[in-house]
């Protein structure tokens, strides 16, 4: 479900980029931008360029599977300037974050985790978390540090105090968690997230296939093939945010939910990290 929500996020993103700022009976004004903060620039480089609309490039921090006290960044894109702190933290707890199948990162948050924001005073944020799930000490701290490091990328936050079910996290310093560069590890090269088929209401076949990457990339080479090795015929192009290769298939009825497709790719992200490979993934249906 997390992966499907990410695709809906892409769709909403494209709509926002296309429609924001258009006003009837007025000449178009090109005020398009994606603003990136220092944390995004450090981890992912320059944000993607857009022709219309506005976006805000930020990051979230997730723990490593092999070392849950170490964290690495994933890109987060927001579309309003207001309440960005709350937007970023709620995004981590939502179903909108997707990770590559072989990602070294994981999502430590239980599905029923709820978050309540306390006051932000003297650059200290208070968060109250509630869950009915049993959390071991390592998971509790992974949850807390993921939220704290994500919040601390904003200049108005220096400390984060976190309670889970009314109890302070035992490992938390008395003054709260602060940013520590020693917790953070370098971002890995770009990777494929999933292959999605986008179905319009009432249609029996997908209007487009989307091969999603985990960040904006430059596509050096790309191929999409059926299980027998034959190429998926159709029109190929990259998405507005450079995070997906989109295919309008010539024979769309062949590509139903669950069909296996082979991908060959060679991509480079904005910081010059490259990755190339071959993989087979099942097509996942997404209904508009």
Rosetta blueprint (number, residue, H / E / L):
1 X L
2 X H
3 X H
4 X H
5 X H
6 X H
7 X H
8 X H
9 X H
10 X H
11 X H
12 X H
13 X H
14 X H
15 X H
16 X H
17 X H
18 X H
19 X H
20 X L
21 X L
22 X L
23 X L
24 X L
25 X L
26 X L
27 X L
28 X L
29 X L
30 X L
31 X L
32 X L
33 X E
34 X E
35 X E
36 X E
37 X L
38 X H
39 X H
40 X H
41 X H
42 X H
43 X H
44 X H
45 X L
46 X L
47 X L
48 X L
49 X L
50 X L
51 X L
52 X L
53 X L
54 X E
55 X E
56 X E
57 X E
58 X E
59 X E
60 X E
61 X E
62 X E
63 X E
64 X E
65 X L
66 X L
67 X L
68 X L
69 X L
70 X L
71 X E
72 X E
73 X E
74 X E
75 X E
76 X E
77 X E
78 X E
79 X L
80 X L
81 X L
82 X L
83 X L
84 X H
85 X H
86 X H
87 X H
88 X H
89 X H
90 X H
91 X H
92 X H
93 X H
94 X L
95 X L
96 X L
97 X L
98 X L
99 X L
100 X L
101 X L
102 X L
103 X L
104 X L
105 X E
106 X L
107 X L
108 X L
109 X L
110 X L
111 X L
112 X L
113 X L
114 X E
115 X E
116 X E
117 X E
118 X E
119 X E
120 X E
121 X E
122 X L
123 X L
124 X E
125 X E
126 X E
127 X E
128 X E
129 X E
130 X E
131 X L
132 X L
133 X L
134 X L
135 X L
136 X L
137 X H
138 X H
139 X H
140 X H
141 X H
142 X H
143 X H
144 X H
145 X H
146 X H
147 X H
148 X H
149 X H
150 X H
151 X H
152 X L
153 X L
154 X L
155 X L
156 X L
157 X L
158 X L
159 X E
160 X E
161 X E
162 X E
163 X E
164 X E
165 X L
166 X L
167 X E
168 X E
169 X L
170 X L
171 X L
172 X L
173 X L
174 X L
175 X L
176 X L
177 X E
178 X L
179 X L
180 X L
181 X H
182 X H
183 X H
184 X E
185 X L
186 X L
187 X L
188 X L
189 X L
190 X L
191 X L
192 X E
193 X E
194 X E
195 X E
196 X E
197 X E
198 X E
199 X E
200 X L
201 X L
202 X L
203 X L
204 X L
205 X L
206 X L
207 X L
208 X E
209 X E
210 X E
211 X E
212 X E
213 X E
214 X L
215 X L
216 X L
217 X E
218 X E
219 X E
220 X E
221 X E
222 X E
223 X E
224 X E
225 X E
226 X E
227 X L
228 X L
229 X L
230 X L
231 X E
232 X L
233 X L
234 X E
235 X E
236 X E
237 X E
238 X E
239 X L
240 X L
241 X L
242 X L
243 X L
244 X E
245 X E
246 X E
247 X E
248 X E
249 X E
250 X L
251 X L
252 X H
253 X H
254 X H
255 X L
256 X L
257 X L
258 X L
259 X L
260 X E
261 X E
262 X E
263 X E
264 X E
265 X E
266 X E
267 X E
268 X E
269 X E
270 X L
271 X L
272 X L
273 X L
274 X E
275 X E
276 X E
277 X E
278 X E
279 X E
280 X E
281 X E
282 X E
283 X L
284 X E
285 X E
286 X E
287 X E
288 X L
